[in-house]
């Protein structure tokens, strides 16, 4: 395990309630180092933080670690299964949205001209 991945493991495991669910992987390509992070669904909020501030801070620290090792380090946080943006939850949300869909026009809708005439502005 490289220094950047060790650092990420250490920081993330200190933040979460379920450190046993933390998994990191590291890949290197022409763009630099990519660290992939998987955490439990319950801990996702702790990693992201308010308005993404915790995730931004972790990414900044990883860039500093990368600069020390002459590499560009990026972090990808994977959505956990059952998370808000997982495919299963997205499909459920779409179905619920379609069930509550309101038609764009109603039988009693008027044209703009008819509505303006009703207001008797002119």
C-alpha positions in Angstrom: 0.0 0.0 0.0 1.3 3.4 -1.0 1.6 6.4 1.4 -1.4 8.2 -0.2 -3.6 5.2 0.2 -2.4 4.6 3.8 -3.1 8.2 4.6 -6.6 8.0 3.1 -7.4 4.8 5.1 -6.2 6.4 8.3 -8.2 9.6 7.9 -11.4 7.9 6.8 -11.3 5.2 9.4 -10.9 7.9 12.1 -14.1 9.7 10.8 -16.6 6.8 10.3 -18.5 4.7 12.8 -17.9 1.5 10.8 -14.2 1.4 9.9 -14.5 -2.3 8.9 -16.7 -1.2 5.9 -14.0 1.1 4.5 -12.4 -0.1 1.4 -9.8 1.8 -0.8 -8.3 0.9 -4.1 -5.5 2.6 -6.0 -4.9 2.9 -9.7 -2.2 4.8 -11.6 -2.5 6.0 -15.2 -1.3 8.9 -17.3 -3.5 11.3 -15.4 -1.9 10.4 -12.0 -3.2 8.4 -9.1 -6.8 7.6 -8.6 -8.0 6.5 -5.1 -11.4 4.9 -5.0 -13.2 5.0 -1.6 -16.1 2.8 -0.5 -17.8 3.3 2.8 -21.0 2.1 4.4 -24.2 4.0 3.6 -24.6 5.1 7.2 -21.1 6.8 7.1 -21.5 8.5 3.8 -22.7 11.8 5.3 -19.6 11.9 7.6 -17.3 11.6 4.6 -19.1 14.2 2.5 -19.8 16.7 5.2 -21.9 19.8 5.0 -22.0 21.1 1.5 -19.2 18.7 0.7 -16.6 20.5 2.9 -15.2 17.3 4.5 -14.7 15.7 1.1 -13.1 18.9 -0.2 -10.7 19.0 2.7 -9.7 15.3 2.3 -9.1 15.9 -1.4 -6.9 18.9 -0.6 -4.9 16.9 1.9 -4.4 14.1 -0.6 -3.1 16.6 -3.2 -0.6 17.8 -0.6 0.5 14.2 0.0 0.7 13.7 -3.8 2.9 16.8 -4.2 5.3 15.4 -1.6 5.6 12.2 -3.7 5.6 14.1 -7.1 2.2 12.7 -8.2 -1.3 14.0 -8.8 -3.8 12.3 -6.5 -7.5 12.3 -7.1 -10.2 10.8 -4.9 -13.4 9.2 -6.2 -16.0 8.5 -3.5 -18.3 5.6 -4.7 -22.0 5.7 -3.8 -22.8 2.8 -1.5 -25.4 0.2 -2.3 -28.7 1.5 -0.9 -27.3 5.1 -0.9 -29.4 8.0 -2.1 -27.9 7.9 -5.6 -27.5 4.2 -6.0 -29.3 2.7 -9.1 -31.9 1.0 -6.9 -32.8 4.2 -5.1 -32.8 6.2 -8.3 -35.3 3.8 -9.9 -37.5 4.0 -6.8 -37.4 7.8 -6.8 -38.2 7.9 -10.5 -41.3 5.6 -10.0 -42.5 7.7 -7.1 -42.0 10.9 -9.1 -44.0 9.5 -12.0 -46.8 8.4 -9.7 -47.1 11.9 -8.3 -46.8 13.7 -11.7 -49.2 16.5 -12.3 -50.4 17.1 -15.8 -49.1 20.3 -17.4 -52.5 21.4 -18.5 -55.9 21.0 -16.9 -59.3 20.8 -18.6 -60.1 24.3 -17.3 -56.8 26.0 -18.6 -57.1 29.1 -20.6 -54.9 30.7 -23.3 -52.9 33.7 -22.4 -55.2 35.9 -24.3 -58.3 34.6 -22.5 -56.6 35.1 -19.1 -55.6 38.7 -20.1 -59.2 39.4 -21.1 -60.4 38.1 -17.7 -58.1 40.5 -16.0 -59.6 43.4 -18.0 -56.3 45.3 -18.2 -56.9 46.8 -21.6 
